[in-house]
Amino acid sequence: MRVPRLVGLMAVDARETARAQGLLLTTPDRPEPPLPVVDYVVRQYPRPGAEVPRESMVYVWFDFGPGEGGGGVHEPRIPRPPRGGLQRELDEPGDTHMALSPP
């Protein structure tokens, strides 16, 4: 049997998908989560599509490990970015053909 893709599913959906395929689900990053957990699976092992025997264990993680990414908290940003936005990226007004003429 092939392991289904569980990444991106909520905990309850991942558990039901695994159960429907005859697989067992476990979460190494937390003790047995309750069914109504609304966290999303961010990683799984074995990978989707891997061939495994029926009643095999599939490991899923709901949190990124150290150095694996994740959004994290980015606010407040100190120091604040400079004011100006897109205007800072625009060229100064002037003759637009000057840049196209050979030196």
SULJO-V798293 format. One line per field, one symbol per residue. ss: DSSP state (H for helix, E for strand, L for the rest). psi: psi as a letter, one per 40 degrees, with the letter a starting at -180 (. if undefined). burial: 1 if it has 16 or more other C-alpha atoms within 10 Angstrom, else 0. A space follows every 10 residues. Layout:
ss=???
psi=???
burial=???
//
This chain:
ss=LELLLLLLLE HHHHHHHHHH LLLEEELLLL LLLLLLLLLE LLEEELLLLL ELLLLLEEEE ELLLLLLLLL LLLLLLLLLL LLLLHHHHHL LLLLLLLLLL LLL
psi=iihiheheii dddddddddd efiihihdei ihiideheii heiihiihei hiiifihhhi ieiiiheeai daheiihhii iiidbdddei iiiaheedde ii.
burial=0011111011 1111101100 0111111000 0000000001 1111011000 0000001111 1110000000 0000000000 0000000000 0000000000 000
//
